[in-house]
Amino acid sequence: MDKKILIVDDAMFMRSVIRKTLSEMGYQHIFEAQDGEEALLSFREHQPDLIILDITMPGKSGIEVLEEIHDENPQLKVVMCSAIGQEMMIQKALEAGAVDFIVKPFKKEEFCRVIDYHLV
């Protein structure tokens, strides 16, 4: 598939799990960032179709990164992916422009459904 996806997570293990799942789904253009600053650089360089963004990271939080990205490209689809399943965080992410929210650890079927829904 020609869609470009950026994975942003400070945990290398989590990036690997997401990358593997996306590859198995047929996505080939996958980029990674380990923190907010790297995410913004990669977003500007690669212009992804979708960003999968962790909330809790060192430096800029996922919410701060989401707000900056949304200011530059309000049409870009951002799916938040975090172990924090609190209603308040989910609401804050959606208000900041996220199109969806996946709670880690996720079930593969649910992850695939959310990603395909926003990219197909």
Disulfide bonds with the S-S distance in Angstrom:
none
